[in-house]
Amino acid sequence: MMVLPADDAAKKELPPPSYRSLSAPVATPVDKFALLPAFLKVRGLVKEHIDSFNYFITRGIKNIVEANNRIEARNDPTIYLRYANVYVGTPSVQVEYKIENIMPHFCRLTDRTYSAPIRVDIEYTVEKQHEPQHKKNVLIGYMPIMLRSYTCVLHGRDEAELARLGECPLDPGGYFIVKGTEKVILIQEQLSKNRIIIDTDSKGRVIASVTSSTHEIKSKTVITMDKEKIYLQLNQFTKPLHLRIKCGIFSSLILRFFRRSRILVQEIRRRVGQNQFYVMYLLHMCRLRMGTSDKNVYTLA
């Protein structure tokens, strides 16, 4: 009979990992803390910041300019200015009519902003000349650059090169340097405004909520479905209202609530029978229009 060493015997007794154990949620804080080094090594703390900024300078800014790329004269539409392309250069500064590249450490010491020029290619017409003219590499402004992003001079450098440039190799980046001061953009998570969000609460009830926001007013509307009954709750009411739907028509109480608009009442009667949560959309649109100066006009999509 062969006797295995203690270490080999312990390894042999361990059960093989199953797919269920690998996909099971991490329950205790101790186990979650054990995953922290691997998370920091793979993802890091500022990867979301850098990825978001990289998307903006590579695609986002192009989409913004493309959506508003043509400016026409009011009297003559043939006279126009059109942005053909936009791109962000490398961080630089103009010193005595010369363009010189700058480093983040230099900006910290000299109270400068670590920024890069924004340049565009334009197409335009002058006076009555209908033949378009073109210009490339036109400077229209400067943009602060996030450290370790695609356009940053520190991107892709090893530890020796970072040390030579006066940067700490352990610095993850993800921030800006504005007038010599390091600035960080904080990410906040909040519910979207003017959008219907349908979810279930702790009791399993279906809830549809929307935060209606304009430049003048902000309010929240919540519709809850409990035991085949629909309840409406607004900021102005202390208790939720019970909505009764009969043959696709609201009760007289809700109709009086919207008595200022016959169009809205007809739309509710016609559509609410198709989808019981469509009332959420109607209430949302109504409250948005009630925040305007003309309270007798309602628009429905």
Secondary structure in CASP SS format (residue, H / E / C, confidence):
PFRMAT SS
TARGET T0000
AUTHOR 0000-0000-0000
METHOD secondary structure of the structure
MODEL  1
M C 1.00
M C 1.00
V C 1.00
L C 1.00
P C 1.00
A H 1.00
D H 1.00
D H 1.00
A H 1.00
A H 1.00
K H 1.00
K H 1.00
E H 1.00
L C 1.00
P C 1.00
P C 1.00
P C 1.00
S C 1.00
Y H 1.00
R H 1.00
S H 1.00
L H 1.00
S H 1.00
A C 1.00
P C 1.00
V C 1.00
A C 1.00
T C 1.00
P H 1.00
V H 1.00
D H 1.00
K H 1.00
F H 1.00
A H 1.00
L C 1.00
L H 1.00
P H 1.00
A H 1.00
F H 1.00
L H 1.00
K H 1.00
V H 1.00
R C 1.00
G C 1.00
L C 1.00
V C 1.00
K H 1.00
E H 1.00
H H 1.00
I H 1.00
D H 1.00
S H 1.00
F H 1.00
N H 1.00
Y H 1.00
F H 1.00
I H 1.00
T H 1.00
R H 1.00
G H 1.00
I H 1.00
K H 1.00
N H 1.00
I H 1.00
V H 1.00
E H 1.00
A H 1.00
N C 1.00
N C 1.00
R E 1.00
I E 1.00
E E 1.00
A C 1.00
R C 1.00
N C 1.00
D C 1.00
P C 1.00
T C 1.00
I C 1.00
Y E 1.00
L E 1.00
R E 1.00
Y E 1.00
A E 1.00
N E 1.00
V E 1.00
Y E 1.00
V E 1.00
G C 1.00
T C 1.00
P C 1.00
S E 1.00
V E 1.00
Q E 1.00
V E 1.00
E C 1.00
Y C 1.00
K E 1.00
I E 1.00
E E 1.00
N E 1.00
I C 1.00
M C 1.00
P H 1.00
H H 1.00
F H 1.00
C H 1.00
R H 1.00
L H 1.00
T H 1.00
D C 1.00
R C 1.00
T C 1.00
Y C 1.00
S E 1.00
A E 1.00
P E 1.00
I E 1.00
R E 1.00
V E 1.00
D E 1.00
I E 1.00
E E 1.00
Y E 1.00
T C 1.00
V C 1.00
E C 1.00
K C 1.00
Q C 1.00
H C 1.00
E C 1.00
P C 1.00
Q E 1.00
H E 1.00
K E 1.00
K E 1.00
N E 1.00
V E 1.00
L E 1.00
I E 1.00
G E 1.00
Y E 1.00
M E 1.00
P E 1.00
I C 1.00
M C 1.00
L C 1.00
R C 1.00
S C 1.00
Y C 1.00
T C 1.00
C C 1.00
V C 1.00
L C 1.00
H C 1.00
G C 1.00
R C 1.00
D C 1.00
E H 1.00
A H 1.00
E H 1.00
L H 1.00
A H 1.00
R H 1.00
L C 1.00
G C 1.00
E C 1.00
C C 1.00
P C 1.00
L C 1.00
D C 1.00
P C 1.00
G C 1.00
G C 1.00
Y C 1.00
F E 1.00
I E 1.00
V E 1.00
K C 1.00
G C 1.00
T E 1.00
E E 1.00
K E 1.00
V C 1.00
I C 1.00
L C 1.00
I C 1.00
Q C 1.00
E C 1.00
Q C 1.00
L C 1.00
S C 1.00
K C 1.00
N C 1.00
R C 1.00
I C 1.00
I E 1.00
I E 1.00
D E 1.00
T E 1.00
D C 1.00
S C 1.00
K C 1.00
G C 1.00
R C 1.00
V E 1.00
I E 1.00
A E 1.00
S E 1.00
V E 1.00
T E 1.00
S E 1.00
S E 1.00
T C 1.00
H C 1.00
E C 1.00
I C 1.00
K E 1.00
S E 1.00
K E 1.00
T E 1.00
V E 1.00
I E 1.00
T E 1.00
M E 1.00
D E 1.00
K C 1.00
E C 1.00
K E 1.00
I E 1.00
Y E 1.00
L E 1.00
Q E 1.00
L C 1.00
N C 1.00
Q C 1.00
F C 1.00
T C 1.00
K C 1.00
P C 1.00
L E 1.00
H E 1.00
L E 1.00
R C 1.00
I E 1.00
K E 1.00
C C 1.00
G C 1.00
I E 1.00
F E 1.00
S C 1.00
S H 1.00
L H 1.00
I H 1.00
L H 1.00
R H 1.00
F H 1.00
F C 1.00
R C 1.00
R C 1.00
S C 1.00
R H 1.00
I H 1.00
L H 1.00
V H 1.00
Q H 1.00
E H 1.00
I H 1.00
R H 1.00
R H 1.00
R H 1.00
V C 1.00
G C 1.00
Q C 1.00
N C 1.00
Q C 1.00
F C 1.00
Y H 1.00
V H 1.00
M H 1.00
Y H 1.00
L H 1.00
L H 1.00
H H 1.00
M H 1.00
C H 1.00
R H 1.00
L H 1.00
R H 1.00
M H 1.00
G C 1.00
T C 1.00
S C 1.00
D C 1.00
K C 1.00
N C 1.00
V C 1.00
Y C 1.00
T C 1.00
L C 1.00
A C 1.00
END
